[in-house]
Amino acid sequence: MMDDLDLTRRDGLPDALKALLEDYPRSGWQQHANFAGLVEFWLDRHLMFRRLCEMLRTDSEAGVDGNIDPQMLAARVSRFGGMLVQQLHGHHQIEDMHYFPVLSRKDTRLERGFDILDRDHHALDGLLNRFTEGANGLIQRKTEPGAFREEVVAFEGFLLRHLEDEEDLIVPVILKHGADGIH
């Protein structure tokens, strides 16, 4: 059954793991008293990851269309791709070592969800390695922009799935219980 929840196969978390999301829907997050601070910061980090992926996808599309100088494309992929990889690794490390254990104790019904998110991080490590190889290939001009674009699109899809699922699980826990003891 866990294979159905593999990051590369699932289309969301099981309903049982979204129990708190019903009480704390996305539409009300920003108005909640516990939104400012940790939740807001954490969602901003996720927004940065989304924007970096979008930027890399847009740049690679410009490379495919011949609308960006190859040297400029390589420089942007080096800068923003490196930022994406480094920041994601650090973000996931903090979540795995601190946030997930603390948050899973706040609502034990969701422990399985945190296990899934931890597995996602291991899957994303492999996907990040593949992404890095593709980026390095483009930078060294061993890979065409179209091949790199496909890599970005694939990675972005898995990352977006993970970010959405993570938000659906974690934000309601923090909104309900507050950020005390989490930072």
N, C-alpha and C positions, 0 to 999 in steps of 0.2 A: 504494500500500500504506500510506503514512503516514496517509491519510485514515481508515483503519480504526483507527488509533491516536489519533485526535483525541479529546480529553477528553470531548467531548459525545457520542461514539459508542462508545467502548470499554468493556469490562467487566473490564479488567485488563491487565497487561503481558504480552507474549508470554513463553512459558516460557523461551526462551533468555536473557531478561533477568532471570530469577529463579534463575539458576544457583547463586548464593551462598545464596539463601533455603533451598534444600534442606539445605545444610550448617549454616545458622544459622536454624532455624525460630523463629517468633514465641514459641512456648511456652518457649524457652530463653533469650530475650534478657535478662531481668532477672537471671538467674543468671550470665551471662557476665562475666568479669573486666573487659572493656572497656565494660560498660554504664554504670557510674557516670560522672558528668561530662557529657560532650557528648551522648551518646545520650539519657540520662535528661532532660537539659534540653530537647533538641530535641523529644522525644516529649511532654514537658509542654506545650510551645508548641502542638503539634498538638492536644493534649487541650483546651487553652484555646479553640482555633478551633472544635472540635466542640461544646464547651459553649456558646459564644456563639451558634452557629447554633441549637442546641436551645432556648436561652433565647428567641431572637427568634421561632422557630417557635411555641413555647408561648405567648408573649405575643400574637402575632398571632392564634392560635387563640382565646385569651381575648377578644380584640377582636371576632372574628367572633361569638362566643357572647354578647357583651355582659357578660362577667365582669370587665372591667377598664375603668376610667374612660378615655375617649379621650385626655385630657390626660396621664394617667399612662403610657398606651401610647406616646404620642408622645415623652415624656421618656425612656422606656426604650429605644425604638428609636433615638433620637438618641444616647444614651450608649453603648449596647452595639453598635449598628450602626456608629457611628463608630469604636469601639474595634476591631471586627472588621476594618473596611476599613483603618484605619491600621496595625494590627499585621500584617495579611497583606501589605500593600505592603512594609513594612520587612523582614519575614521573607523574602519572595521576592527582594527586592533583594540581601540578604546571600547567599542561596543561589546566585542567578545569578552574582554577581560573585566569590564566594569559594569556597563549599563545592562547587558542582558542578564547576568546573574542577579543583580539588584532588582531589576524590574520583574523578573520571573517570580521572585519571592513575594512581590506585592499582590499578585493574582495567580495562584498556582494552577488555575484552570488553563492558563495560557502557556504553561511550560513547553508543551509540544510545539507551539508556534515559535518560541525562542530557539528550540532545537532546529527547526526548519530554517530560521534565519541564519543560525550558525553554519548550517550545511551550505546555505547560499554563499556565505563568505568564502568557504573552501572552493566552491564551484567558480566563484568570481575570481579567485586567485588564478586558476587555470585560464579563465577567459582573459584576464588582464595580461597574463604571459603571452597569450596568442595575439592580443591587441598590440602589445609592446613589440613583438616580432614583426607584425605588419607595419607598425609605425616606423621601426628601424629600417625595414625594407624600403619604405617610401623615402625616408630621409637619405638613405644611401643610394637611392635611385635604382634599386633592384626590384622594386615593386611598383606597378602602375597605380595611378590614383584610383582607378576603378576598383581594383582589388582591395585597396585600403578602404575605400568607401564601403564596400560590402562587409568588411571586418568591423568598421565603425557601426554600421546599421545593425549587425547581429549583436554586437556587444551592447549597444544602446538598448535594444529590445529587452535583453536579459536584465540589464541594470534597472531599467524603468519598472519592470515587473517586481524586482526585489525592493526597490525604494517604495513603491506603492504598498506592497504587502507589509513592509517594515513600519511604515507610517500608520497603516490601519491597525496594527497590533500595538505599537508602542505609544502613540500619542494619546489614545483613550486611557491607557494605564496612568500616564502622567497627569492627564487632566483630572482623573478621578482621585488619585492619591497624592497629587502634588509632587514637587521635585525634592522635597526634604529627604536627605539621606542618599540622593542620587549623585550629586556633584562631588 
